[in-house]
Amino acid sequence: MHDILLNESERELKNQAREFIKSIPSSWLRKMDQNEIQYPTDYVKAVAEKKLLGIRFPKEYGGQGLGWIAEVSILEEIGVLGASLGCLYSLPSIVGEAINIFGNEEQKREYLEPIIRGKLFCAEALTEPRGGSDFFGATCTAERQGDVFILNGQKRFVVGSEGADVFLVYAKTDLKAKDPRKSISTFIVRRDVGVEVKHVYGLMGTRGGGTGRLNFNNVEVPMKNLIGELNQGGEIFNQMMIPERMTSAAGAIGAARAGFEVAARYSNRRKAFGQLIRRFQGVSFKLADSITLLDAARSLVFTTAKTIESNKGFTSGEIRRKVSETKKFATDSAWAVINHAMQIMGGIGYTNVYPVERLLRDIRLMTIWTGTNEIMNLLIQHEYYREFLKRPQELIPRNIEQDAVGAEFEEEKIFE
């Protein structure tokens, strides 16, 4: 139903994405989940050849010049393949956001264009061993020495690191700054300048996406690879959370939809007590709940996408709140939908005979990465109160408190 929100170009791209995912061999997904493929280079090249990467970016750099509505509609289709391929599809959008908005022309030509065209593979380095949610407590440092920065430290949980040619890296450049948000800078770091990439741990799910750890030991980063201004990393990070969280939300809907459809087909074939199990209320209500959650999550994703696109009359805080709501609700809903799918299928859903158990493992990470959903809650209420408490009097429709029968008992309204 949400296709009515797409224009002709957007609908065509969505259909192209739907056809593209049909061409992905199932053997790739199986080998990725068994850690036989660490980074699917052929997949990234294939999606680039279809001109589906970086569609929000200008045409002169290989993009389509479209907006968020187009991207989320495509991402839902890509998300059907699971979290790893969905995330690798999103990385050019995420890394490209920083270069497109904050980078200069030289950086766009040297990095953004080849990333979109599938000539360079990229990854984003945010999380450090000492913490994830505490982003501004980063300990990775970049000390300027002449025309270069000397980069030291570690990043971990870097999706795509094992295949990436370039990394978007955040590092401390002002250790004395009173405001930690103004202490960090953003760099493009080439792998071939001495970055050590290590595959340290196994993952419960989202396998085959090349997740690893980066070690920087006196790595020299040219001054020209600084994105934006010195110590502007906090502002860049806040902007980057839009593609981080929107791509997670849209991809989660695709993955959940995939698992749900497996369970829906199963429920229309599996019989118990002489009838199809979808005829039982215990199953049919789970199906109904799942359909509702998917539609509600998709509606929120599209509404937020349209809000970002319009960029009219909205504060950065309002955008941040909407994006956080979207990521939280979509990933929580996806988790619930896949749990319903497994319950509908019973014991066979818990085996690797069907892909539901893999999707369950994949989606579990989506409620953690790009900011845990608990962090989303903090942001949502914080940004709401910040806007609500300074709302102009003329925007308040009426004093609703006076609608109570006992409104005149002011002595009962005690706040301290």
VOGU-3710 file (C-alpha; in Angstrom, 3 decimals, decimal comma):
1> mhdillnese> 0,000/0,000/0,000  2,858/2,375/0,668  3,743/2,333/-3,017  1,192/5,140/-3,455  3,792/7,387/-1,801  6,332/6,681/-4,546  6,670/8,615/-7,777  7,387/6,835/-11,043  11,202/6,947/-10,691  11,070/5,699/-7,107
11> relknqaref> 8,691/2,899/-7,992  10,917/1,823/-10,859  13,987/1,708/-8,607  12,111/-0,299/-6,008  11,109/-2,808/-8,666  14,725/-2,975/-9,841  15,815/-3,708/-6,267  13,168/-6,418/-5,974  14,420/-8,040/-9,162  18,023/-7,671/-8,019
21> iksipsswlr> 17,552/-9,595/-4,783  16,105/-12,482/-6,775  19,490/-12,792/-8,494  21,447/-13,242/-5,241  22,373/-16,942/-4,914  21,059/-18,609/-1,771  24,465/-20,261/-1,486  25,978/-16,841/-0,686  23,674/-16,380/2,282  24,312/-19,905/3,534
31> kmdqneiqyp> 28,073/-19,546/3,229  28,028/-16,164/4,948  26,085/-17,588/7,879  28,589/-20,426/8,130  31,506/-17,964/8,003  32,716/-19,419/4,707  32,367/-15,964/3,138  33,894/-13,201/5,245  33,105/-10,332/2,894  30,902/-10,674/-0,237
41> tdyvkavaek> 32,871/-8,559/-2,684  30,827/-9,787/-5,641  27,609/-8,619/-3,980  28,856/-5,057/-3,486  30,052/-4,917/-7,080  26,759/-6,336/-8,353  24,571/-3,825/-6,529  26,818/-1,006/-7,775  26,510/-2,245/-11,357  22,723/-1,975/-11,004
51> kllgirfpke> 23,221/1,694/-10,031  21,391/1,150/-6,754  24,113/2,524/-4,464  24,170/6,084/-3,164  20,890/6,991/-4,811  20,443/10,098/-2,609  23,666/11,649/-3,865  24,174/13,907/-6,901  24,272/12,353/-10,337  27,711/13,808/-11,070
61> yggqglgwia> 29,137/11,420/-8,467  27,206/8,386/-9,679  24,079/8,781/-7,564  20,482/9,197/-8,680  19,795/12,575/-7,056  16,731/11,187/-5,291  15,653/11,355/-1,653  14,942/9,333/1,443  11,606/7,989/0,220  13,414/6,213/-2,610
71> evsileeigv> 16,157/4,913/-0,339  13,914/3,414/2,347  11,724/1,729/-0,256  14,789/0,107/-1,817  16,264/-0,777/1,570  13,178/-2,717/2,582  13,678/-4,906/-0,473  17,410/-5,332/0,194  16,622/-6,069/3,845  14,879/-9,273/2,805
81> lgaslgclys> 18,392/-10,689/2,333  19,184/-10,171/6,027  21,215/-7,762/8,128  24,674/-8,334/6,643  23,810/-7,585/3,023  21,438/-4,836/4,080  24,193/-3,178/6,092  26,786/-3,492/3,329  24,297/-1,904/0,964  23,847/0,960/3,456
91> lpsivgeain> 27,514/1,736/4,058  27,940/3,907/0,926  24,884/5,858/2,071  26,274/6,259/5,597  29,900/7,039/4,750  28,794/8,991/1,706  26,625/11,249/3,873  29,689/12,693/5,614  31,603/13,202/2,386  28,638/14,623/0,472
101> ifgneeqkre> 27,588/17,144/3,139  30,888/18,030/4,808  33,515/17,038/2,250  35,115/19,210/-0,403  35,048/18,642/-4,150  38,383/16,819/-4,181  37,178/14,388/-1,503  33,945/13,769/-3,357  35,806/12,921/-6,549  38,463/10,823/-4,826
111> ylepiirgkl> 36,168/8,886/-2,498  32,421/9,437/-2,887  32,264/8,753/-6,614  34,274/5,494/-6,603  32,372/4,286/-3,520  29,043/4,767/-5,295  30,373/3,106/-8,438  31,641/0,096/-6,490  35,304/0,841/-7,171  36,140/1,490/-3,500
121> fcaealtepr> 34,683/-0,392/-0,547  34,025/1,569/2,626  33,283/1,106/6,322  32,505/3,357/9,275  34,597/3,174/12,468  32,616/4,418/15,484  32,691/1,962/18,372  35,729/1,458/20,603  36,562/-1,368/23,012  35,904/0,875/26,018
131> ggsdffgatc> 32,374/1,718/24,938  29,782/2,151/22,238  26,962/4,403/23,414  29,458/6,796/25,026  30,624/8,028/21,641  32,130/11,303/22,852  34,219/9,426/25,383  36,335/8,098/22,510  39,996/7,452/23,267  41,231/7,061/19,680
141> taerqgdvfi> 43,451/10,101/19,055  44,721/12,000/16,032  47,627/14,351/16,769  48,563/16,868/14,126  52,184/16,936/13,051  52,734/19,273/10,125  50,640/18,177/7,144  49,562/14,867/8,695  47,653/13,540/11,685  49,133/10,653/13,673
151> lngqkrfvvg> 46,294/8,276/14,417  46,425/5,893/17,400  43,835/3,662/19,011  41,305/0,974/18,203  37,829/0,632/16,780  35,727/-2,519/16,952  32,466/-3,943/15,584  33,334/-2,288/12,249  30,974/-3,852/9,715  32,648/-4,278/6,336
161> segadvflvy> 36,141/-3,774/7,731  37,552/-6,959/6,238  36,806/-5,825/2,703  36,986/-2,055/3,050  39,528/0,068/1,206  38,684/3,220/3,178  37,323/3,934/6,642  35,407/6,867/8,043  37,111/7,324/11,414  36,300/9,573/14,378
171> aktdlkakdp> 39,183/10,491/16,677  39,999/12,940/19,475  41,884/15,962/18,186  41,465/18,228/21,245  42,211/16,445/24,510  41,692/19,648/26,533  38,279/20,614/25,186  35,715/21,355/27,901  32,886/20,247/25,636  33,536/16,662/24,435
181> rksistfivr> 31,279/17,287/21,439  33,875/19,748/20,169  36,872/17,503/20,757  36,481/15,030/17,886  37,320/15,186/14,188  36,364/12,973/11,261  38,796/11,461/8,766  38,888/9,311/5,684  41,597/6,743/6,377  42,890/4,474/3,634
191> rdvgvevkhv> 43,491/0,884/4,571  46,848/0,772/2,787  48,507/3,353/5,077  49,086/0,807/7,812  45,649/0,094/9,272  45,585/-3,347/10,900  42,309/-5,205/10,390  41,665/-8,191/12,648  38,832/-10,718/12,780  38,730/-11,156/16,557
201> yglmgtrggg> 35,365/-12,636/17,445  32,464/-14,648/16,133  28,988/-13,148/15,953  25,663/-14,603/16,987  24,182/-13,376/13,702  24,772/-10,824/10,936  27,639/-12,986/9,733  29,635/-12,606/6,554  29,584/-8,814/6,615  33,285/-8,566/7,327
211> tgrlnfnnve> 32,953/-7,276/10,892  36,304/-6,780/12,576  38,578/-4,635/14,708  40,821/-1,833/13,498  44,156/-1,057/15,101  45,852/2,275/14,436  49,490/2,405/15,454  51,005/5,758/14,465  49,032/5,733/11,218  49,684/8,857/9,150
221> vpmknligel> 46,567/10,523/7,793  47,092/13,439/5,369  45,575/16,774/6,317  43,548/16,657/3,100  41,672/13,630/4,462  40,080/15,637/7,283  36,313/15,760/6,646  34,846/19,157/7,443  36,585/21,401/9,947  38,911/20,431/12,771
231> nqggeifnqm> 36,900/19,352/15,850  33,653/19,319/13,822  33,220/15,591/14,408  30,337/16,070/16,851  28,262/17,901/14,261  29,151/15,338/11,606  28,254/12,492/13,978  24,808/13,978/14,643  24,164/14,244/10,907  25,437/10,711/10,360
241> mipermtsaa> 22,893/9,301/12,797  20,191/10,032/10,228  21,429/7,498/7,633  22,690/5,162/10,384  19,265/4,839/11,959  17,046/5,209/8,909  18,864/2,448/7,052  18,599/0,210/10,136  14,867/0,858/10,366  14,085/0,231/6,712
251> gaigaaragf> 16,337/-2,835/6,523  14,745/-4,305/9,649  11,296/-4,097/8,077  12,534/-6,039/5,058  14,109/-8,748/7,194  11,015/-9,048/9,376  8,754/-9,162/6,346  10,836/-12,007/4,932  10,525/-14,084/8,099  6,840/-13,303/8,450
261> evaarysnrr> 6,083/-14,430/4,907  7,864/-17,740/5,532  5,648/-18,279/8,595  2,499/-17,140/6,771  3,064/-19,677/3,983  3,857/-22,365/6,545  0,637/-21,642/8,452  -1,362/-22,061/5,241  0,160/-25,495/4,590  0,720/-27,008/8,016
271> kafgqlirrf> -2,224/-28,897/9,471  -2,976/-29,891/13,043  -6,103/-31,387/14,547  -7,498/-31,739/11,035  -7,199/-28,137/9,861  -4,715/-25,497/8,750  -3,023/-23,957/11,758  -3,797/-20,425/10,559  -7,420/-21,211/11,405  -6,522/-21,367/15,095
281> qgvsfklads> -6,931/-18,132/17,008  -3,544/-18,518/18,709  -1,858/-18,459/15,291  -4,152/-16,060/13,440  -3,824/-13,369/16,117  -0,027/-13,534/15,890  -0,326/-13,121/12,138  -2,632/-10,137/12,599  -0,317/-8,538/15,163  2,625/-8,996/12,822
291> itlldaarsl> 0,824/-7,460/9,837  -0,135/-4,468/11,972  3,380/-3,981/13,334  4,908/-4,157/9,852  2,450/-1,646/8,421  2,841/0,701/11,389  6,634/0,541/11,258  6,645/1,089/7,500  4,330/4,084/7,899  6,648/5,644/10,465
301> vfttakties> 9,683/5,025/8,250  8,015/6,701/5,275  6,732/9,621/7,360  10,180/10,261/8,792  11,771/9,891/5,357  9,392/12,540/4,017  10,124/14,784/7,013  13,877/14,588/6,381  13,382/15,230/2,675  11,229/18,315/3,174
311> nkgftsgeir> 13,532/19,863/5,794  11,014/22,697/6,195  10,067/24,082/9,581  11,705/21,295/11,560  14,513/21,774/14,063  17,499/19,431/14,172  16,147/18,177/17,498  12,788/17,294/15,976  14,509/15,403/13,168  16,719/13,614/15,697
321> rkvsetkkfa> 13,627/12,606/17,705  11,755/11,319/14,665  14,751/9,342/13,437  15,278/7,838/16,899  11,598/6,894/17,182  11,758/5,280/13,775  14,840/3,206/14,495  13,487/2,074/17,864  9,972/1,225/16,705  11,001/-0,475/13,473
331> tdsawavinh> 13,654/-2,693/15,068  11,517/-3,530/18,114  8,631/-4,363/15,789  10,881/-6,499/13,589  12,069/-8,420/16,654  8,459/-9,042/17,714  7,410/-10,124/14,222  10,229/-12,652/13,876  9,494/-14,036/17,336  5,879/-14,469/16,263
341> amqimggigy> 7,059/-16,214/13,096  9,142/-18,673/15,075  6,283/-19,353/17,490  3,880/-19,981/14,609  6,276/-22,476/13,063  7,024/-24,223/16,332  10,040/-26,477/16,656  10,918/-26,505/12,955  11,302/-22,715/13,081  14,048/-23,153/15,652
351> tnvypverll> 16,108/-25,263/13,229  18,175/-24,231/10,230  15,708/-25,941/7,894  14,068/-22,511/7,556  15,789/-19,100/7,612  13,686/-17,721/10,479  16,301/-18,572/13,104  18,962/-16,699/11,107  16,714/-13,672/10,749  16,028/-13,776/14,497
361> rdirlmtiwt> 19,774/-13,666/15,173  20,208/-10,873/12,646  17,431/-8,667/13,985  18,589/-9,018/17,564  21,633/-6,931/16,686  19,505/-4,235/15,064  18,096/-3,250/18,452  21,691/-2,695/19,625  23,675/-1,143/16,785  23,597/2,514/15,668
371> gtneimnlli> 22,639/3,358/19,242  20,796/0,910/21,472  17,054/1,301/21,684  17,506/2,433/25,284  19,630/5,298/23,977  16,842/5,991/21,475  14,449/6,343/24,425  16,756/8,863/26,068  16,972/10,910/22,869  13,235/10,755/22,190
381> qheyyreflk> 12,137/12,100/25,558  15,008/14,602/25,748  14,236/16,148/22,365  10,500/16,098/23,065  10,849/18,014/26,328  13,289/20,454/24,782  10,715/21,396/22,142  7,609/21,006/24,321  8,733/23,217/27,183  9,611/26,139/24,932
391> rpqeliprni> 6,515/25,873/22,726  5,099/29,351/21,992  1,784/30,154/23,670  0,058/30,628/20,319  0,804/26,995/19,401  -0,991/25,656/22,491  -4,604/24,984/21,354  -6,195/25,324/24,806  -5,493/24,923/28,507  -6,651/21,327/28,749
401> eqdavgaefe> -6,134/21,240/32,519  -9,140/23,524/32,883  -11,372/20,864/31,302  -11,334/18,834/34,531  -14,405/19,064/36,790  -12,192/19,868/39,751  -9,911/22,269/37,940  -10,626/25,098/40,374  -9,075/23,254/43,335  -5,696/24,899/42,914
411> eekife> -4,687/24,015/46,467  -4,619/20,352/45,464  -2,069/20,930/42,728  1,099/20,427/44,730  4,415/20,007/42,909  7,015/20,193/45,685
//
